[in-house]
């Protein structure tokens, strides 16, 4: 008991002293609190508050001055370099690469520099972005849709510069030549059977060379477009109307559509390889992209066949298809397409029933609105690349069929 009583006597003053000490610190700290409502009063807290605000403003002014100086220096350098881009465009292009250091590594930049004909230093300069812009101009000759001349080697430009798989020139030309031969020598075979043969014997043979699984093909009524591809069952679908006489019949367009949809399949496979390189399992890839599990497993098995520059391209397609901004843009465009298509069809029916100048004007406006939605759709990175390949197949194939259809887009 005596020990306990003694201990309590010893600890109690100790606790009181600590409490008093803590209270004193609290009081002192309180006296230095900022009083923003009275910044000119000579309280210690207001002095600290003013010092903090003035210091932050000074730092902010310094950062702005440095940024303005950097922009001015970049514009001065850009002015000294000839090319299609203005100084402001050069600065914007340089900023594009700097904001994406994880994608545009030193090695990737060196590949871009080598491809456009500048010195591969691993760091983008005004000269380099002007060279990229010149390459974009060169690639736009006889090609659709057009690349923007902006000096940014992004998800549209990279697949056009670094061709691989179905985008290789030899692959496109050989496919078109052999497909046309099949149409010209179909004998007693139906056009549906020839289309299946083109997928089985031309596309899937190429896929085998690329270590990709063979595509299945189905022909459906009222698909809504000439063709579509769905990765969840690894199947290409073709609209049956294009194989019957009428405004949808055009073997050139059918041939190009098949290649377009096959490229979509290759996109999905490359995306799976890219995700596999980042550590995703086949099951995780299926959950993230809805790709058929067996296809995802094949992609995982050959994931390192994808080169670093191809990984960057696959990332661009992934962002366009599954990224937040990409999904939002696709959703908005889908609504716009559906609305514009319905308006075009309605205006078409009215014009056919009563072909007055007023109804023709209404039809032309509806067609322009639909074309705008289509152009927006085709500008998405995951669509831009297949559209370029489709246009190339059409060029190599030759003239298509003419239809007396006032509702058809030009």
C-alpha positions as a printed NumPy array, in Angstrom:
array([[   0.   ,    0.   ,    0.   ],
       [   2.78 ,    2.388,    0.952],
       [   4.522,    1.724,   -2.369],
       [   1.289,    2.383,   -4.261],
       [   0.648,    5.582,   -2.291],
       [   4.165,    6.779,   -2.898],
       [   3.946,    5.969,   -6.572],
       [   0.73 ,    7.919,   -6.902],
       [   2.239,   10.91 ,   -5.227],
       [   5.214,   10.838,   -7.517],
       [   3.168,   10.369,  -10.767],
       [   0.438,   12.908,  -10.031],
       [   2.588,   16.048,  -10.148],
       [   4.251,   14.611,  -13.223],
       [   0.898,   14.378,  -14.982],
       [  -0.038,   17.867,  -13.897],
       [   3.215,   19.296,  -15.199],
       [   2.743,   17.596,  -18.592],
       [  -0.798,   18.883,  -18.794],
       [   0.339,   22.41 ,  -18.009],
       [   3.115,   22.118,  -20.567],
       [   0.672,   20.835,  -23.209],
       [  -1.763,   23.622,  -22.408],
       [   0.994,   26.198,  -22.754],
       [   1.932,   24.888,  -26.195],
       [  -1.718,   24.964,  -27.168],
       [  -2.023,   28.567,  -26.012],
       [   1.158,   29.609,  -27.819],
       [   0.088,   27.867,  -31.012],
       [  -3.305,   29.501,  -30.742],
       [  -1.717,   32.919,  -30.581],
       [  -0.082,   32.312,  -33.972],
       [  -3.25 ,   31.288,  -35.787],
       [  -3.904,   33.221,  -38.983],
       [  -6.791,   35.657,  -38.979],
       [  -7.584,   36.021,  -42.695],
       [ -10.498,   38.359,  -42.031],
       [  -8.085,   40.88 ,  -40.476],
       [  -4.852,   40.403,  -42.403],
       [  -3.483,   43.841,  -41.514],
       [  -3.782,   43.391,  -37.744],
       [  -0.357,   42.865,  -36.127],
       [  -1.126,   39.461,  -34.672],
       [   1.632,   36.852,  -34.968],
       [  -0.788,   34.524,  -36.792],
       [  -1.5  ,   37.148,  -39.431],
       [   2.207,   37.71 ,  -39.971],
       [   2.701,   34.012,  -40.679],
       [  -0.394,   33.968,  -42.856],
       [   0.842,   36.866,  -44.955],
       [   4.296,   35.344,  -45.279],
       [   2.751,   32.092,  -46.488],
       [   0.467,   33.783,  -49.039],
       [   3.214,   36.063,  -50.346],
       [   5.602,   33.113,  -50.577],
       [   3.082,   31.011,  -52.49 ],
       [   2.359,   33.853,  -54.873],
       [   6.063,   34.369,  -55.464],
       [   6.56 ,   30.68 ,  -56.226],
       [   3.551,   30.722,  -58.535],
       [   4.877,   33.776,  -60.381],
       [   8.258,   32.083,  -60.707],
       [   6.715,   28.908,  -62.144],
       [   4.622,   30.91 ,  -64.604],
       [   7.662,   32.927,  -65.649],
       [   9.68 ,   29.754,  -66.193],
       [   6.86 ,   28.179,  -68.194],
       [   6.49 ,   31.284,  -70.348],
       [  10.243,   31.37 ,  -70.876],
       [  10.254,   27.694,  -71.878],
       [   7.407,   28.246,  -74.336],
       [   9.145,   31.324,  -75.766],
       [  12.388,   29.395,  -76.161],
       [  10.57 ,   26.474,  -77.821],
       [   8.757,   28.832,  -80.184],
       [  12.053,   30.539,  -81.031],
       [  13.606,   27.165,  -81.853],
       [  10.504,   26.156,  -83.797],
       [  10.655,   29.308,  -85.87 ],
       [  14.158,   28.393,  -86.976],
       [  13.026,   25.007,  -88.327],
       [  11.217,   24.783,  -91.651],
       [   8.179,   22.552,  -91.965],
       [   4.398,   22.413,  -92.261],
       [   3.799,   23.251,  -88.583],
       [   3.585,   26.715,  -87.081],
       [   5.726,   27.502,  -83.994],
       [   2.658,   27.106,  -81.78 ],
       [   1.907,   23.704,  -83.324],
       [   5.502,   22.615,  -82.758],
       [   5.272,   23.565,  -79.084],
       [   1.983,   21.657,  -78.779],
       [   3.478,   18.586,  -80.417],
       [   6.53 ,   18.61 ,  -78.152],
       [   4.217,   18.867,  -75.144],
       [   2.286,   15.826,  -76.412],
       [   5.348,   13.601,  -76.051],
       [   6.479,   15.102,  -72.741],
       [   3.094,   14.439,  -71.129],
       [   3.351,   10.709,  -71.916],
       [   6.783,    9.612,  -70.672],
       [   5.588,    6.085,  -69.888],
       [   4.575,    5.53 ,  -73.517],
       [   7.121,    7.648,  -75.35 ],
       [  10.267,    6.257,  -73.814],
       [  13.7  ,    7.012,  -75.199],
       [  13.636,    3.797,  -77.235],
       [  10.185,    4.505,  -78.707],
       [  11.159,    8.069,  -79.638],
       [  14.304,    6.772,  -81.313],
       [  12.18 ,    4.409,  -83.43 ],
       [   9.937,    7.289,  -84.436],
       [  12.911,    9.49 ,  -85.282],
       [  14.5  ,    6.756,  -87.391],
       [  11.195,    6.117,  -89.224],
       [  10.71 ,    9.784,  -90.162],
       [  14.314,   10.318,  -91.185],
       [  15.723,   12.415,  -88.335],
       [  18.674,   11.639,  -86.06 ],
       [  17.637,    9.073,  -83.411],
       [  18.629,   10.869,  -80.195],
       [  15.76 ,    9.66 ,  -77.997],
       [  14.48 ,   13.175,  -77.344],
       [  11.957,   14.989,  -79.5  ],
       [  13.027,   18.354,  -80.909],
       [  11.3  ,   20.941,  -83.131],
       [  13.025,   19.352,  -86.112],
       [  11.666,   15.917,  -85.18 ],
       [   8.032,   17.003,  -84.926],
       [   8.35 ,   18.822,  -88.254],
       [   9.672,   15.579,  -89.731],
       [   6.712,   13.685,  -88.245],
       [   4.375,   16.233,  -89.841],
       [   6.085,   15.803,  -93.217],
       [   5.693,   12.031,  -92.868],
       [   2.006,   12.513,  -92.142],
       [   1.664,   14.549,  -95.33 ],
       [   3.426,   11.816,  -97.284],
       [   1.194,    9.099,  -95.831],
       [  -1.956,   11.029,  -96.751],
       [  -1.294,   10.788, -100.498],
       [  -4.016,    8.587, -102.019],
       [  -5.151,    7.471,  -98.557],
       [  -8.389,    7.888,  -96.605],
       [  -9.234,    8.963,  -93.975],
       [  -6.582,   11.645,  -93.709],
       [  -4.102,   11.933,  -90.861],
       [  -4.022,   15.282,  -89.103],
       [  -0.818,   17.159,  -89.863],
       [   0.112,   17.869,  -86.255],
       [   3.547,   16.311,  -85.659],
       [   2.105,   13.921,  -83.058],
       [   2.864,   10.26 ,  -83.673],
       [  -0.233,    9.08 ,  -81.852],
       [  -2.648,    6.131,  -82.126],
       [  -3.633,    7.033,  -85.707],
       [  -0.192,    7.875,  -87.078],
       [   1.843,    5.065,  -85.497],
       [  -0.061,    2.163,  -87.161],
       [   0.222,    3.995,  -90.482],
       [   3.998,    4.384,  -90.125],
       [   4.837,    1.065,  -88.455],
       [   2.845,   -1.409,  -90.529],
       [   2.521,   -4.94 ,  -89.229],
       [   0.163,   -7.873,  -89.593],
       [  -2.763,   -7.094,  -91.858],
       [  -1.564,   -3.534,  -92.417],
       [   1.521,   -4.651,  -94.351],
       [   1.372,   -3.624,  -98.01 ],
       [   2.059,   -7.142,  -99.31 ],
       [  -0.667,   -8.569,  -97.106],
       [  -3.25 ,   -6.11 ,  -98.465],
       [  -2.287,   -6.529, -102.116],
       [  -2.148,  -10.337, -102.011],
       [  -5.482,  -10.539, -100.221],
       [  -7.212,   -8.218, -102.709],
       [  -5.798,   -9.996, -105.751],
       [  -6.807,  -13.466, -104.542],
       [ -10.231,  -12.327, -103.334],
       [ -10.988,  -10.763, -106.711],
       [  -9.951,  -13.986, -108.422],
       [ -12.453,  -15.877, -106.294],
       [ -15.29 ,  -13.53 , -107.276],
       [ -14.313,  -13.732, -110.956],
       [ -14.176,  -17.536, -110.935],
       [ -16.973,  -18.457, -108.579],
       [ -18.6  ,  -20.934, -110.966],
       [ -21.755,  -22.373, -109.412],
       [ -20.875,  -21.234, -105.911],
       [ -23.069,  -18.668, -104.214],
       [ -21.627,  -15.327, -103.215],
       [ -22.203,  -16.26 ,  -99.567],
       [ -20.008,  -19.334, -100.067],
       [ -17.31 ,  -17.245, -101.761],
       [ -17.332,  -14.801,  -98.841],
       [ -16.868,  -17.7  ,  -96.41 ],
       [ -13.998,  -19.008,  -98.535],
       [ -12.326,  -15.598,  -98.498],
       [ -12.401,  -15.613,  -94.701],
       [ -11.392,  -19.262,  -94.328],
       [  -8.714,  -19.452,  -97.021],
       [  -7.303,  -15.922,  -97.142],
       [  -7.887,  -14.24 ,  -93.788],
       [  -7.421,  -17.321,  -91.608],
       [  -4.331,  -18.396,  -93.519],
       [  -2.831,  -15.002,  -92.76 ],
       [  -3.957,  -15.292,  -89.148],
       [  -2.163,  -18.644,  -88.877],
       [   1.049,  -16.934,  -90.032],
       [   0.487,  -14.343,  -87.285],
       [  -0.163,  -17.096,  -84.662],
       [  -3.768,  -15.987,  -84.289],
       [  -6.792,  -18.318,  -84.019],
       [  -9.008,  -18.7  ,  -87.121],
       [ -12.094,  -16.523,  -87.359],
       [ -15.582,  -17.95 ,  -87.577],
       [ -17.927,  -16.327,  -90.086],
       [ -21.715,  -15.969,  -90.076],
       [ -24.095,  -14.372,  -92.572],
       [ -27.107,  -12.68 ,  -91.005],
       [ -30.169,  -10.782,  -92.116],
       [ -30.503,   -7.07 ,  -91.293],
       [ -27.205,   -6.776,  -89.473],
       [ -27.338,   -2.994,  -89.787],
       [ -24.022,   -2.675,  -91.609],
       [ -22.094,   -4.686,  -94.167],
       [ -20.096,   -6.394,  -91.463],
       [ -19.169,   -6.515,  -87.805],
       [ -16.797,   -8.358,  -85.529],
       [ -17.37 ,   -9.534,  -81.969],
       [ -14.452,  -10.721,  -79.88 ],
       [ -16.58 ,  -12.553,  -77.313],
       [ -17.145,  -15.405,  -79.783],
       [ -14.343,  -14.524,  -82.253],
       [ -16.832,  -14.272,  -85.118],
       [ -17.153,  -12.049,  -88.19 ],
       [ -20.723,  -11.317,  -89.25 ],
       [ -21.735,  -10.25 ,  -92.754],
       [ -25.088,   -8.785,  -93.767],
       [ -26.938,  -11.053,  -96.217],
       [ -28.369,   -8.125,  -98.211],
       [ -25.017,   -7.447,  -99.876],
       [ -25.162,  -10.829, -101.584],
       [ -28.48 ,  -10.114, -103.311],
       [ -29.274,   -7.729, -106.191],
       [ -30.029,   -4.236, -104.986],
       [ -28.393,   -1.121, -103.638],
       [ -26.313,   -3.045, -101.086],
       [ -24.711,   -5.34 , -103.659],
       [ -21.081,   -4.377, -104.362],
       [ -18.386,   -7.063, -104.353],
       [ -15.638,   -4.456, -103.988],
       [ -17.231,   -3.123, -100.805],
       [ -17.789,   -6.642,  -99.491],
       [ -14.145,   -7.552, -100.078],
       [ -12.991,   -4.408,  -98.274],
       [ -15.446,   -4.961,  -95.413],
       [ -14.098,   -8.454,  -94.744],
       [ -10.569,   -7.082,  -94.437],
       [ -11.767,   -4.216,  -92.224],
       [ -13.462,   -6.564,  -89.762],
       [ -10.478,   -8.917,  -89.777],
       [  -8.288,   -5.992,  -88.716],
       [ -10.646,   -5.389,  -85.782],
       [ -10.024,   -8.986,  -84.747],
       [  -6.287,   -8.401,  -84.959],
       [  -6.69 ,   -5.292,  -82.774],
       [  -8.367,   -7.373,  -80.082],
       [  -5.618,   -9.966,  -80.23 ],
       [  -2.854,   -7.32 ,  -80.025],
       [  -4.602,   -5.671,  -77.073],
       [  -4.659,   -9.048,  -75.322],
       [  -0.931,   -9.488,  -75.975],
       [  -0.26 ,   -6.011,  -74.607],
       [  -2.25 ,   -6.719,  -71.431],
       [  -0.474,  -10.059,  -71.057],
       [   2.905,   -8.299,  -71.187],
       [   1.656,   -6.118,  -68.32 ],
       [   0.957,   -9.205,  -66.22 ],
       [  -2.723,   -9.901,  -66.911],
       [  -3.877,  -13.505,  -67.072],
       [  -6.154,  -14.818,  -69.805],
       [  -9.056,  -14.781,  -67.356],
       [  -8.379,  -11.148,  -66.453],
       [  -8.158,  -10.222,  -70.132],
       [ -11.496,  -11.887,  -70.788],
       [ -13.058,  -10.01 ,  -67.875],
       [ -11.645,   -6.664,  -69.023],
       [ -12.289,   -6.923,  -72.774],
       [ -14.885,   -9.732,  -73.155],
       [ -12.463,  -11.495,  -75.526],
       [ -13.154,  -15.212,  -75.947],
       [ -11.116,  -17.027,  -73.3  ],
       [  -9.432,  -19.463,  -75.679],
       [  -8.265,  -16.544,  -77.835],
       [  -6.991,  -14.706,  -74.766],
       [  -5.005,  -17.781,  -73.776],
       [  -3.419,  -17.938,  -77.222],
       [  -2.49 ,  -14.25 ,  -76.955],
       [  -0.902,  -14.812,  -73.541],
       [   1.164,  -17.675,  -74.94 ],
       [   2.665,  -15.447,  -77.651],
       [   2.646,  -12.157,  -75.758],
       [   6.293,  -11.368,  -76.443],
       [   5.772,  -11.498,  -80.2  ],
       [   4.498,   -7.939,  -79.766],
       [   7.351,   -5.42 ,  -80.073],
       [   7.609,   -2.293,  -77.859],
       [   6.342,    0.037,  -80.608],
       [   3.447,   -2.352,  -81.255],
       [   2.652,   -2.301,  -77.541],
       [   2.246,    1.479,  -77.78 ],
       [  -0.139,    1.026,  -80.718],
       [  -2.138,   -1.614,  -78.851],
       [  -2.387,    0.74 ,  -75.886],
       [  -3.9  ,    3.373,  -78.179],
       [  -6.517,    0.914,  -79.449],
       [  -7.241,   -0.201,  -75.888],
       [  -7.77 ,    3.379,  -74.706],
       [ -10.079,    4.058,  -77.642],
       [ -12.138,    0.926,  -76.988],
       [ -12.085,    0.557,  -73.207],
       [ -10.719,    3.768,  -71.68 ],
       [ -13.117,    6.165,  -69.95 ],
       [ -12.852,    8.887,  -72.586],
       [ -12.963,    6.339,  -75.388],
       [ -16.112,    4.695,  -74.033],
       [ -17.782,    8.064,  -73.552],
       [ -16.944,    9.133,  -77.089],
       [ -18.167,    5.847,  -78.533],
       [ -21.423,    6.069,  -76.614],
       [ -22.131,    9.597,  -77.805],
       [ -21.242,    8.724,  -81.383],
       [ -23.466,    5.625,  -81.353],
       [ -26.435,    7.734,  -80.347],
       [ -25.595,   10.276,  -83.021],
       [ -25.267,    7.577,  -85.678],
       [ -28.587,    5.949,  -84.785],
       [ -30.412,    9.276,  -84.819],
       [ -28.788,   10.447,  -88.066],
       [ -29.432,    7.114,  -89.795],
       [ -33.107,    7.172,  -88.817],
       [ -33.417,   10.751,  -90.096],
       [ -31.755,    9.841,  -93.38 ],
       [ -34.048,    6.845,  -93.891],
       [ -37.156,    8.893,  -93.108],
       [ -36.093,   11.709,  -95.449],
       [ -35.326,    9.128,  -98.134],
       [ -38.793,    7.605,  -97.981],
       [ -40.42 ,   11.041,  -98.156],
       [ -38.292,   12.01 , -101.16 ],
       [ -39.012,    8.784, -103.038],
       [ -42.733,    9.292, -102.532],
       [ -42.625,   12.997, -103.437],
       [ -39.353,   14.113, -105.101],
       [ -39.851,   17.859, -104.737],
       [ -36.942,   20.324, -104.404],
       [ -37.91 ,   20.871, -100.764],
       [ -37.797,   17.151, -100.004],
       [ -34.481,   16.811, -101.811],
       [ -33.051,   19.594,  -99.643],
       [ -34.32 ,   17.79 ,  -96.563],
       [ -32.713,   14.565,  -97.777],
       [ -29.373,   16.244,  -98.491],
       [ -29.32 ,   17.739,  -95.001],
       [ -30.075,   14.359,  -93.467],
       [ -27.314,   12.74 ,  -95.54 ],
       [ -24.846,   15.438,  -94.463],
       [ -25.734,   14.853,  -90.827],
       [ -25.216,   11.105,  -91.225],
       [ -21.893,   11.646,  -93.015],
       [ -20.729,   13.868,  -90.159],
       [ -21.517,   11.113,  -87.643],
       [ -19.721,    8.544,  -89.822],
       [ -16.642,   10.768,  -90.146],
       [ -16.572,   11.184,  -86.377],
       [ -16.851,    7.407,  -85.984],
       [ -14.051,    6.754,  -88.471],
       [ -11.732,    9.186,  -86.663],
       [ -11.624,    7.048,  -83.515],
       [  -8.217,    5.317,  -83.301],
       [  -9.658,    1.806,  -83.28 ],
       [ -11.678,    2.642,  -86.421],
       [  -9.226,    4.917,  -88.216],
       [  -6.73 ,    2.123,  -88.871],
       [  -9.218,   -0.419,  -90.355],
       [ -10.791,    2.355,  -92.423],
       [  -7.417,    3.129,  -94.022],
       [  -6.927,   -0.561,  -94.86 ],
       [ -10.463,   -0.839,  -96.225],
       [  -9.897,    2.167,  -98.493],
       [  -6.659,    0.62 ,  -99.757],
       [  -8.427,   -2.652, -100.625],
       [ -11.047,   -0.669, -102.551],
       [  -8.316,    1.146, -104.515],
       [  -6.593,   -2.104, -105.463],
       [  -9.858,   -3.859, -106.298],
       [ -10.946,   -1.282, -108.865],
       [ -14.306,    0.23 , -109.704],
       [ -17.314,   -0.693, -107.631],
       [ -20.915,   -1.017, -108.73 ],
       [ -23.082,    1.968, -109.598],
       [ -26.575,    2.162, -108.133],
       [ -29.286,    4.645, -108.972],
       [ -29.977,    5.425, -105.341],
       [ -30.626,    9.039, -104.306],
       [ -30.28 ,    8.059, -100.647],
       [ -26.788,    6.606, -100.931],
       [ -23.924,    8.588,  -99.424],
       [ -21.32 ,    9.775, -101.878]])
